[in-house]
Amino acid sequence: MSKNKDIGCNRMLTIGEVSKRSGIAISAIHFYESKGLIRSSRNQGNQRRFSSIVLRYIAIIKAAQSTGIQLKDIHKIFNQFPPNNKLTSEQWLMFSSQLQHILDQRIKKLIRMRDNLGSCIGCGCLSLTDCPLHNPNDILGKTGAGARILEDD
Ligand code: FES
């Protein structure tokens, strides 16, 4: 057997191999599976086996989570594609553009937070000297709860 066959996309992996290669705990793999983010099949001995494509899904989950993207948003994207299959280039393009859209939203929010934390954030406390300028009489409170300047999309 050639070495390349061992790392081919159709190879089925044990949960231990997935854990070792992806760098996440077995309990995290179970958790992702219970949330429907990844899927396994069972072999004849009723043991879990994962398609090697699961490594890419886990890498994306880890990277997305590290940027604060919620699992439910990742799930929504993953769910549009057939589980345990190699995706086509078009599918990866669709996949990545949806993830990029979520990242763009997060980046916008992070920039707003970075730029506004030192001034009035529209939370209703009216504690800063510039609050009367940005949120006179807590007028922003009428648009909803929370820090209106930070939380508006
Ligand atoms: S910082 Fe709270 S209302 Fe301005």
Backbone and ligand atoms as CSV (ligand in chain L), in Angstrom:
chain,resi,resn,atom,element,x,y,z
A,1,MET,N,N,0.848,-1.191,0.000
A,1,MET,CA,C,0.000,0.000,0.000
A,1,MET,C,C,0.891,1.251,0.000
A,2,SER,N,N,0.575,2.212,-0.880
A,2,SER,CA,C,1.406,3.417,-0.928
A,2,SER,C,C,1.054,4.350,0.228
A,3,LYS,N,N,2.002,5.200,0.534
A,3,LYS,CA,C,1.790,6.140,1.636
A,3,LYS,C,C,0.617,7.085,1.339
A,4,ASN,N,N,0.497,7.468,0.061
A,4,ASN,CA,C,-0.579,8.382,-0.315
A,4,ASN,C,C,-1.961,7.816,-0.023
A,5,LYS,N,N,-2.101,6.514,-0.170
A,5,LYS,CA,C,-3.417,5.919,0.097
A,5,LYS,C,C,-3.803,6.097,1.566
A,6,ASP,N,N,-2.782,6.103,2.423
A,6,ASP,CA,C,-3.049,6.245,3.847
A,6,ASP,C,C,-3.614,7.611,4.213
A,7,ILE,N,N,-3.318,8.612,3.383
A,7,ILE,CA,C,-3.817,9.945,3.727
A,7,ILE,C,C,-4.880,10.410,2.733
A,8,GLY,N,N,-5.402,9.492,1.964
A,8,GLY,CA,C,-6.423,9.842,0.983
A,8,GLY,C,C,-7.711,10.273,1.648
A,9,CYS,N,N,-8.570,11.003,0.892
A,9,CYS,CA,C,-9.801,11.552,1.443
A,9,CYS,C,C,-10.849,10.497,1.770
A,10,ASN,N,N,-10.727,9.321,1.192
A,10,ASN,CA,C,-11.762,8.318,1.437
A,10,ASN,C,C,-11.438,7.396,2.611
A,11,ARG,N,N,-10.298,7.619,3.214
A,11,ARG,CA,C,-9.920,6.758,4.324
A,11,ARG,C,C,-10.841,7.026,5.516
A,12,MET,N,N,-11.233,5.964,6.176
A,12,MET,CA,C,-12.081,6.115,7.351
A,12,MET,C,C,-11.191,6.141,8.592
A,13,LEU,N,N,-11.511,7.048,9.491
A,13,LEU,CA,C,-10.680,7.264,10.678
A,13,LEU,C,C,-11.402,6.844,11.943
A,14,THR,N,N,-10.637,6.352,12.902
A,14,THR,CA,C,-11.214,6.071,14.219
A,14,THR,C,C,-11.340,7.407,14.952
A,15,ILE,N,N,-12.087,7.403,16.033
A,15,ILE,CA,C,-12.238,8.655,16.788
A,15,ILE,C,C,-10.899,9.094,17.386
A,16,GLY,N,N,-10.068,8.128,17.749
A,16,GLY,CA,C,-8.747,8.447,18.284
A,16,GLY,C,C,-7.867,9.122,17.235
A,17,GLU,N,N,-7.957,8.640,15.997
A,17,GLU,CA,C,-7.171,9.254,14.914
A,17,GLU,C,C,-7.665,10.674,14.634
A,18,VAL,N,N,-8.976,10.843,14.671
A,18,VAL,CA,C,-9.535,12.183,14.435
A,18,VAL,C,C,-9.057,13.124,15.540
A,19,SER,N,N,-9.085,12.637,16.777
A,19,SER,CA,C,-8.650,13.454,17.907
A,19,SER,C,C,-7.178,13.833,17.759
A,20,LYS,N,N,-6.356,12.847,17.454
A,20,LYS,CA,C,-4.913,13.093,17.340
A,20,LYS,C,C,-4.600,14.062,16.200
A,21,ARG,N,N,-5.213,13.846,15.048
A,21,ARG,CA,C,-4.890,14.670,13.878
A,21,ARG,C,C,-5.455,16.080,13.978
A,22,SER,N,N,-6.651,16.208,14.583
A,22,SER,CA,C,-7.294,17.524,14.656
A,22,SER,C,C,-6.834,18.318,15.878
A,23,GLY,N,N,-6.316,17.611,16.880
A,23,GLY,CA,C,-5.867,18.293,18.094
A,23,GLY,C,C,-6.995,18.640,19.040
A,24,ILE,N,N,-8.128,17.968,18.891
A,24,ILE,CA,C,-9.207,18.224,19.859
A,24,ILE,C,C,-9.508,16.936,20.632
A,25,ALA,N,N,-10.054,17.112,21.817
A,25,ALA,CA,C,-10.332,15.974,22.686
A,25,ALA,C,C,-11.454,15.108,22.107
A,26,ILE,N,N,-11.430,13.842,22.453
A,26,ILE,CA,C,-12.486,12.922,22.019
A,26,ILE,C,C,-13.851,13.432,22.491
A,27,SER,N,N,-13.889,13.998,23.699
A,27,SER,CA,C,-15.167,14.516,24.207
A,27,SER,C,C,-15.690,15.645,23.308
A,28,ALA,N,N,-14.787,16.441,22.753
A,28,ALA,CA,C,-15.211,17.532,21.847
A,28,ALA,C,C,-15.764,16.953,20.544
A,29,ILE,N,N,-15.165,15.862,20.095
A,29,ILE,CA,C,-15.671,15.214,18.871
A,29,ILE,C,C,-17.082,14.701,19.123
A,30,HIS,N,N,-17.282,14.069,20.291
A,30,HIS,CA,C,-18.632,13.605,20.645
A,30,HIS,C,C,-19.603,14.788,20.699
A,31,PHE,N,N,-19.128,15.892,21.273
A,31,PHE,CA,C,-19.977,17.069,21.399
A,31,PHE,C,C,-20.371,17.610,20.015
A,32,TYR,N,N,-19.397,17.755,19.135
A,32,TYR,CA,C,-19.692,18.245,17.788
A,32,TYR,C,C,-20.649,17.297,17.068
A,33,GLU,N,N,-20.456,16.022,17.304
A,33,GLU,CA,C,-21.347,15.054,16.662
A,33,GLU,C,C,-22.760,15.167,17.230
A,34,SER,N,N,-22.857,15.354,18.549
A,34,SER,CA,C,-24.186,15.467,19.167
A,34,SER,C,C,-24.916,16.728,18.686
A,35,LYS,N,N,-24.153,17.738,18.276
A,35,LYS,CA,C,-24.745,18.984,17.766
A,35,LYS,C,C,-25.003,18.920,16.263
A,36,GLY,N,N,-24.658,17.795,15.642
A,36,GLY,CA,C,-24.923,17.630,14.214
A,36,GLY,C,C,-23.914,18.344,13.332
A,37,LEU,N,N,-22.786,18.749,13.902
A,37,LEU,CA,C,-21.779,19.462,13.112
A,37,LEU,C,C,-20.915,18.500,12.305
A,38,ILE,N,N,-20.699,17.329,12.840
A,38,ILE,CA,C,-19.958,16.293,12.117
A,38,ILE,C,C,-20.730,14.986,12.248
A,39,ARG,N,N,-20.445,14.069,11.355
A,39,ARG,CA,C,-21.158,12.785,11.406
A,39,ARG,C,C,-20.173,11.632,11.306
A,40,SER,N,N,-20.579,10.517,11.865
A,40,SER,CA,C,-19.766,9.309,11.743
A,40,SER,C,C,-20.664,8.197,11.226
A,41,SER,N,N,-20.049,7.116,10.832
A,41,SER,CA,C,-20.821,5.917,10.503
A,41,SER,C,C,-20.306,4.817,11.421
A,42,ARG,N,N,-20.920,3.672,11.353
A,42,ARG,CA,C,-20.486,2.559,12.212
A,42,ARG,C,C,-19.921,1.449,11.343
A,43,ASN,N,N,-18.852,0.852,11.804
A,43,ASN,CA,C,-18.323,-0.297,11.060
A,43,ASN,C,C,-19.039,-1.568,11.527
A,44,GLN,N,N,-18.605,-2.691,11.007
A,44,GLN,CA,C,-19.287,-3.949,11.358
A,44,GLN,C,C,-19.200,-4.270,12.847
A,45,GLY,N,N,-18.171,-3.772,13.484
A,45,GLY,CA,C,-18.019,-3.990,14.929
A,45,GLY,C,C,-18.732,-2.920,15.744
A,46,ASN,N,N,-19.565,-2.114,15.072
A,46,ASN,CA,C,-20.329,-1.024,15.687
A,46,ASN,C,C,-19.441,0.077,16.279
A,47,GLN,N,N,-18.257,0.234,15.696
A,47,GLN,CA,C,-17.389,1.315,16.154
A,47,GLN,C,C,-17.527,2.502,15.211
A,48,ARG,N,N,-17.399,3.708,15.804
A,48,ARG,CA,C,-17.494,4.928,14.992
A,48,ARG,C,C,-16.338,5.022,14.001
A,49,ARG,N,N,-16.689,5.437,12.793
A,49,ARG,CA,C,-15.661,5.731,11.802
A,49,ARG,C,C,-16.018,7.053,11.138
A,50,PHE,N,N,-14.983,7.851,10.914
A,50,PHE,CA,C,-15.187,9.167,10.323
A,50,PHE,C,C,-14.475,9.250,8.977
A,51,SER,N,N,-15.153,9.853,8.026
A,51,SER,CA,C,-14.502,10.150,6.757
A,51,SER,C,C,-13.428,11.202,7.055
A,52,SER,N,N,-12.315,11.148,6.329
A,52,SER,CA,C,-11.236,12.098,6.630
A,52,SER,C,C,-11.638,13.551,6.364
A,53,ILE,N,N,-12.722,13.768,5.616
A,53,ILE,CA,C,-13.182,15.139,5.384
A,53,ILE,C,C,-13.580,15.808,6.707
A,54,VAL,N,N,-13.878,14.982,7.720
A,54,VAL,CA,C,-14.257,15.518,9.026
A,54,VAL,C,C,-13.129,16.389,9.589
A,55,LEU,N,N,-11.888,16.114,9.200
A,55,LEU,CA,C,-10.764,16.918,9.700
A,55,LEU,C,C,-10.885,18.366,9.218
A,56,ARG,N,N,-11.368,18.516,7.998
A,56,ARG,CA,C,-11.535,19.876,7.472
A,56,ARG,C,C,-12.681,20.586,8.192
A,57,TYR,N,N,-13.765,19.856,8.418
A,57,TYR,CA,C,-14.887,20.453,9.140
A,57,TYR,C,C,-14.460,20.873,10.545
A,58,ILE,N,N,-13.705,20.018,11.223
A,58,ILE,CA,C,-13.258,20.348,12.581
A,58,ILE,C,C,-12.326,21.552,12.557
A,59,ALA,N,N,-11.438,21.601,11.568
A,59,ALA,CA,C,-10.523,22.743,11.454
A,59,ALA,C,C,-11.324,24.034,11.270
A,60,ILE,N,N,-12.367,23.958,10.463
A,60,ILE,CA,C,-13.200,25.150,10.228
A,60,ILE,C,C,-13.961,25.519,11.497
A,61,ILE,N,N,-14.484,24.510,12.194
A,61,ILE,CA,C,-15.205,24.776,13.444
A,61,ILE,C,C,-14.266,25.472,14.438
A,62,LYS,N,N,-13.057,24.923,14.598
A,62,LYS,CA,C,-12.092,25.499,15.547
A,62,LYS,C,C,-11.738,26.938,15.167
A,63,ALA,N,N,-11.453,27.146,13.891
A,63,ALA,CA,C,-11.068,28.489,13.448
A,63,ALA,C,C,-12.236,29.466,13.623
A,64,ALA,N,N,-13.429,29.019,13.248
A,64,ALA,CA,C,-14.602,29.891,13.358
A,64,ALA,C,C,-14.897,30.210,14.821
A,65,GLN,N,N,-14.809,29.201,15.677
A,65,GLN,CA,C,-15.065,29.429,17.101
A,65,GLN,C,C,-14.044,30.391,17.702
A,66,SER,N,N,-12.808,30.307,17.239
A,66,SER,CA,C,-11.784,31.194,17.797
A,66,SER,C,C,-12.049,32.655,17.437
A,67,THR,N,N,-12.879,32.880,16.413
A,67,THR,CA,C,-13.222,34.259,16.063
A,67,THR,C,C,-14.565,34.664,16.686
A,68,GLY,N,N,-15.146,33.756,17.467
A,68,GLY,CA,C,-16.389,34.076,18.153
A,68,GLY,C,C,-17.640,33.723,17.362
A,69,ILE,N,N,-17.495,33.058,16.238
A,69,ILE,CA,C,-18.678,32.625,15.479
A,69,ILE,C,C,-19.362,31.516,16.258
A,70,GLN,N,N,-20.672,31.608,16.354
A,70,GLN,CA,C,-21.411,30.644,17.160
A,70,GLN,C,C,-21.614,29.324,16.426
A,71,LEU,N,N,-21.685,28.246,17.216
A,71,LEU,CA,C,-21.866,26.913,16.634
A,71,LEU,C,C,-23.144,26.819,15.807
A,72,LYS,N,N,-24.178,27.518,16.227
A,72,LYS,CA,C,-25.446,27.442,15.475
A,72,LYS,C,C,-25.286,28.023,14.066
A,73,ASP,N,N,-24.442,29.046,13.939
A,73,ASP,CA,C,-24.206,29.633,12.614
A,73,ASP,C,C,-23.366,28.702,11.747
A,74,ILE,N,N,-22.403,28.036,12.376
A,74,ILE,CA,C,-21.584,27.069,11.637
A,74,ILE,C,C,-22.471,25.905,11.197
A,75,HIS,N,N,-23.327,25.472,12.096
A,75,HIS,CA,C,-24.235,24.362,11.801
A,75,HIS,C,C,-25.129,24.671,10.611
A,76,LYS,N,N,-25.633,25.908,10.595
A,76,LYS,CA,C,-26.527,26.332,9.503
A,76,LYS,C,C,-25.817,26.191,8.150
A,77,ILE,N,N,-24.560,26.555,8.113
A,77,ILE,CA,C,-23.795,26.465,6.853
A,77,ILE,C,C,-23.504,24.998,6.516
A,78,PHE,N,N,-23.013,24.252,7.488
A,78,PHE,CA,C,-22.664,22.846,7.251
A,78,PHE,C,C,-23.867,22.050,6.756
A,79,ASN,N,N,-25.025,22.384,7.292
A,79,ASN,CA,C,-26.238,21.620,7.002
A,79,ASN,C,C,-26.678,21.669,5.541
A,80,GLN,N,N,-26.151,22.636,4.813
A,80,GLN,CA,C,-26.546,22.761,3.412
A,80,GLN,C,C,-25.817,21.784,2.504
A,81,PHE,N,N,-24.835,21.103,3.078
A,81,PHE,CA,C,-24.014,20.225,2.253
A,81,PHE,C,C,-24.122,18.784,2.732
A,82,PRO,N,N,-23.958,17.850,1.814
A,82,PRO,CA,C,-24.084,16.451,2.202
A,82,PRO,C,C,-23.000,16.065,3.210
A,83,PRO,N,N,-23.368,15.418,4.313
A,83,PRO,CA,C,-22.386,15.064,5.334
A,83,PRO,C,C,-21.392,14.013,4.838
A,84,ASN,N,N,-20.202,14.083,5.375
A,84,ASN,CA,C,-19.156,13.080,5.115
A,84,ASN,C,C,-18.729,12.954,3.660
A,85,ASN,N,N,-19.008,13.981,2.871
A,85,ASN,CA,C,-18.596,13.923,1.471
A,85,ASN,C,C,-17.560,14.990,1.177
A,86,LYS,N,N,-16.717,14.676,0.212
A,86,LYS,CA,C,-15.809,15.688,-0.295
A,86,LYS,C,C,-16.665,16.709,-1.013
A,87,LEU,N,N,-16.479,17.988,-0.723
A,87,LEU,CA,C,-17.283,18.988,-1.414
A,87,LEU,C,C,-16.610,19.375,-2.729
A,88,THR,N,N,-17.441,19.772,-3.659
A,88,THR,CA,C,-16.903,20.240,-4.944
A,88,THR,C,C,-16.336,21.646,-4.745
A,89,SER,N,N,-15.582,22.121,-5.721
A,89,SER,CA,C,-15.022,23.481,-5.620
A,89,SER,C,C,-16.141,24.511,-5.492
A,90,GLU,N,N,-17.230,24.299,-6.247
A,90,GLU,CA,C,-18.354,25.238,-6.185
A,90,GLU,C,C,-18.970,25.234,-4.777
A,91,GLN,N,N,-19.069,24.043,-4.201
A,91,GLN,CA,C,-19.636,23.963,-2.855
A,91,GLN,C,C,-18.729,24.642,-1.830
A,92,TRP,N,N,-17.407,24.470,-1.975
A,92,TRP,CA,C,-16.490,25.142,-1.044
A,92,TRP,C,C,-16.587,26.650,-1.205
A,93,LEU,N,N,-16.780,27.090,-2.444
A,93,LEU,CA,C,-16.896,28.525,-2.700
A,93,LEU,C,C,-18.138,29.083,-2.011
A,94,MET,N,N,-19.246,28.361,-2.158
A,94,MET,CA,C,-20.501,28.765,-1.520
A,94,MET,C,C,-20.327,28.750,-0.002
A,95,PHE,N,N,-19.705,27.680,0.470
A,95,PHE,CA,C,-19.445,27.501,1.885
A,95,PHE,C,C,-18.620,28.668,2.430
A,96,SER,N,N,-17.500,28.956,1.759
A,96,SER,CA,C,-16.608,29.986,2.287
A,96,SER,C,C,-17.213,31.375,2.157
A,97,SER,N,N,-18.014,31.614,1.126
A,97,SER,CA,C,-18.593,32.961,1.014
A,97,SER,C,C,-19.610,33.207,2.131
A,98,GLN,N,N,-20.309,32.165,2.568
A,98,GLN,CA,C,-21.237,32.335,3.689
A,98,GLN,C,C,-20.477,32.600,4.992
A,99,LEU,N,N,-19.375,31.884,5.166
A,99,LEU,CA,C,-18.560,32.091,6.355
A,99,LEU,C,C,-17.930,33.487,6.327
A,100,GLN,N,N,-17.502,33.918,5.140
A,100,GLN,CA,C,-16.918,35.256,5.005
A,100,GLN,C,C,-17.944,36.331,5.357
A,101,HIS,N,N,-19.193,36.096,4.975
A,101,HIS,CA,C,-20.247,37.062,5.290
A,101,HIS,C,C,-20.390,37.198,6.812
A,102,ILE,N,N,-20.406,36.070,7.511
A,102,ILE,CA,C,-20.517,36.099,8.979
A,102,ILE,C,C,-19.289,36.803,9.571
A,103,LEU,N,N,-18.109,36.502,9.020
A,103,LEU,CA,C,-16.881,37.143,9.517
A,103,LEU,C,C,-16.923,38.653,9.281
A,104,ASP,N,N,-17.427,39.064,8.121
A,104,ASP,CA,C,-17.534,40.498,7.838
A,104,ASP,C,C,-18.398,41.198,8.885
A,105,GLN,N,N,-19.521,40.549,9.230
A,105,GLN,CA,C,-20.405,41.116,10.255
A,105,GLN,C,C,-19.672,41.240,11.587
A,106,ARG,N,N,-18.940,40.188,11.943
A,106,ARG,CA,C,-18.205,40.192,13.215
A,106,ARG,C,C,-17.124,41.270,13.208
A,107,ILE,N,N,-16.425,41.380,12.099
A,107,ILE,CA,C,-15.352,42.387,12.001
A,107,ILE,C,C,-15.947,43.787,12.184
A,108,LYS,N,N,-17.095,44.027,11.528
A,108,LYS,CA,C,-17.767,45.325,11.658
A,108,LYS,C,C,-18.074,45.615,13.134
A,109,LYS,N,N,-18.591,44.577,13.812
A,109,LYS,CA,C,-18.962,44.720,15.212
A,109,LYS,C,C,-17.723,44.967,16.083
A,110,LEU,N,N,-16.661,44.241,15.811
A,110,LEU,CA,C,-15.436,44.393,16.594
A,110,LEU,C,C,-14.827,45.776,16.407
A,111,ILE,N,N,-14.864,46.271,15.180
A,111,ILE,CA,C,-14.325,47.609,14.915
A,111,ILE,C,C,-15.152,48.657,15.655
A,112,ARG,N,N,-16.483,48.471,15.609
A,112,ARG,CA,C,-17.352,49.420,16.306
A,112,ARG,C,C,-17.055,49.405,17.805
A,113,MET,N,N,-16.852,48.199,18.353
A,113,MET,CA,C,-16.557,48.087,19.773
A,113,MET,C,C,-15.215,48.749,20.088
A,114,ARG,N,N,-14.202,48.442,19.276
A,114,ARG,CA,C,-12.872,49.017,19.494
A,114,ARG,C,C,-12.935,50.546,19.482
A,115,ASP,N,N,-13.706,51.088,18.556
A,115,ASP,CA,C,-13.712,52.533,18.373
A,115,ASP,C,C,-14.625,53.273,19.342
A,116,ASN,N,N,-15.580,52.570,19.934
A,116,ASN,CA,C,-16.573,53.283,20.745
A,116,ASN,C,C,-16.489,53.052,22.240
A,117,LEU,N,N,-15.675,52.099,22.669
A,117,LEU,CA,C,-15.670,51.761,24.097
A,117,LEU,C,C,-15.325,52.939,25.005
A,118,GLY,N,N,-14.493,53.837,24.521
A,118,GLY,CA,C,-14.065,54.963,25.352
A,118,GLY,C,C,-15.071,56.097,25.419
A,119,SER,N,N,-16.125,56.010,24.599
A,119,SER,CA,C,-17.123,57.087,24.630
A,119,SER,C,C,-18.500,56.497,24.917
A,120,CYS,N,N,-19.526,57.267,24.686
A,120,CYS,CA,C,-20.877,56.796,24.980
A,120,CYS,C,C,-21.228,55.591,24.103
A,121,ILE,N,N,-21.699,54.536,24.747
A,121,ILE,CA,C,-22.093,53.334,23.992
A,121,ILE,C,C,-23.615,53.162,23.940
A,122,GLY,N,N,-24.304,54.140,24.500
A,122,GLY,CA,C,-25.773,54.112,24.424
A,122,GLY,C,C,-26.420,53.084,25.332
A,123,CYS,N,N,-25.795,52.853,26.518
A,123,CYS,CA,C,-26.318,51.801,27.398
A,123,CYS,C,C,-27.375,52.305,28.375
A,124,GLY,N,N,-27.525,53.611,28.472
A,124,GLY,CA,C,-28.530,54.139,29.383
A,124,GLY,C,C,-27.957,54.672,30.680
A,125,CYS,N,N,-26.674,54.495,30.914
A,125,CYS,CA,C,-26.077,54.938,32.186
A,125,CYS,C,C,-25.872,56.445,32.220
A,126,LEU,N,N,-25.699,57.079,31.059
A,126,LEU,CA,C,-25.473,58.525,30.931
A,126,LEU,C,C,-24.372,59.015,31.859
A,127,SER,N,N,-23.300,58.215,31.942
A,127,SER,CA,C,-22.248,58.515,32.917
A,127,SER,C,C,-21.094,59.330,32.354
A,128,LEU,N,N,-21.014,59.476,31.044
A,128,LEU,CA,C,-19.883,60.196,30.463
A,128,LEU,C,C,-20.308,61.590,30.026
A,129,THR,N,N,-19.311,62.438,29.910
A,129,THR,CA,C,-19.647,63.825,29.523
A,129,THR,C,C,-20.217,63.895,28.102
A,130,ASP,N,N,-19.856,62.933,27.262
A,130,ASP,CA,C,-20.387,63.002,25.893
A,130,ASP,C,C,-21.712,62.237,25.722
A,131,CYS,N,N,-22.251,61.652,26.787
A,131,CYS,CA,C,-23.544,60.951,26.671
A,131,CYS,C,C,-24.670,61.875,26.195
A,132,PRO,N,N,-24.747,63.121,26.724
A,132,PRO,CA,C,-25.822,64.010,26.253
A,132,PRO,C,C,-25.748,64.285,24.750
A,133,LEU,N,N,-24.557,64.126,24.196
A,133,LEU,CA,C,-24.372,64.356,22.767
A,133,LEU,C,C,-24.872,63.163,21.948
A,134,HIS,N,N,-24.506,61.975,22.385
A,134,HIS,CA,C,-24.835,60.762,21.626
A,134,HIS,C,C,-26.161,60.124,22.040
A,135,ASN,N,N,-26.544,60.325,23.296
A,135,ASN,CA,C,-27.736,59.649,23.800
A,135,ASN,C,C,-28.503,60.560,24.761
A,136,PRO,N,N,-28.945,61.713,24.240
A,136,PRO,CA,C,-29.614,62.673,25.133
A,136,PRO,C,C,-30.864,62.061,25.771
A,137,ASN,N,N,-30.936,62.176,27.092
A,137,ASN,CA,C,-32.087,61.635,27.856
A,137,ASN,C,C,-32.338,60.153,27.563
A,138,ASP,N,N,-31.292,59.437,27.267
A,138,ASP,CA,C,-31.399,57.996,26.941
A,138,ASP,C,C,-32.418,57.742,25.840
A,139,ILE,N,N,-32.390,58.560,24.846
A,139,ILE,CA,C,-33.314,58.389,23.715
A,139,ILE,C,C,-33.083,57.048,22.997
A,140,LEU,N,N,-31.840,56.554,23.041
A,140,LEU,CA,C,-31.534,55.281,22.364
A,140,LEU,C,C,-32.216,54.100,23.050
A,141,GLY,N,N,-32.561,54.270,24.330
A,141,GLY,CA,C,-33.259,53.208,25.072
A,141,GLY,C,C,-34.600,52.865,24.437
A,142,LYS,N,N,-35.151,53.805,23.673
A,142,LYS,CA,C,-36.459,53.562,23.024
A,142,LYS,C,C,-36.332,52.603,21.828
A,143,THR,N,N,-35.094,52.387,21.368
A,143,THR,CA,C,-34.906,51.492,20.211
A,143,THR,C,C,-34.632,50.051,20.626
A,144,GLY,N,N,-34.508,49.810,21.934
A,144,GLY,CA,C,-34.282,48.438,22.396
A,144,GLY,C,C,-33.388,48.398,23.615
A,145,ALA,N,N,-33.120,47.195,24.092
A,145,ALA,CA,C,-32.309,47.019,25.293
A,145,ALA,C,C,-30.827,46.950,24.942
A,146,GLY,N,N,-29.993,47.139,25.957
A,146,GLY,CA,C,-28.549,46.965,25.784
A,146,GLY,C,C,-27.862,48.235,25.318
A,147,ALA,N,N,-26.596,48.096,24.991
A,147,ALA,CA,C,-25.785,49.228,24.536
A,147,ALA,C,C,-26.089,49.473,23.067
A,148,ARG,N,N,-26.984,50.377,22.797
A,148,ARG,CA,C,-27.530,50.561,21.438
A,148,ARG,C,C,-26.473,50.915,20.390
A,149,ILE,N,N,-25.471,51.685,20.790
A,149,ILE,CA,C,-24.451,52.081,19.804
A,149,ILE,C,C,-23.563,50.885,19.456
A,150,LEU,N,N,-23.301,50.019,20.437
A,150,LEU,CA,C,-22.464,48.842,20.178
A,150,LEU,C,C,-23.236,47.713,19.514
A,151,GLU,N,N,-24.489,47.560,19.881
A,151,GLU,CA,C,-25.226,46.379,19.473
A,151,GLU,C,C,-26.024,46.494,18.186
A,152,ASP,N,N,-26.235,47.713,17.721
A,152,ASP,CA,C,-26.980,47.853,16.458
A,152,ASP,C,C,-26.176,47.270,15.307
A,153,ASP,N,N,-26.837,46.598,14.406
A,153,ASP,CA,C,-26.133,46.030,13.245
A,153,ASP,C,C,-26.060,46.988,12.093
L,1,FES,S1,S,-22.220,55.401,28.131
L,1,FES,FE1,FE,-24.115,54.759,28.935
L,1,FES,S2,S,-25.519,56.181,28.085
L,1,FES,FE2,FE,-23.594,56.856,27.396
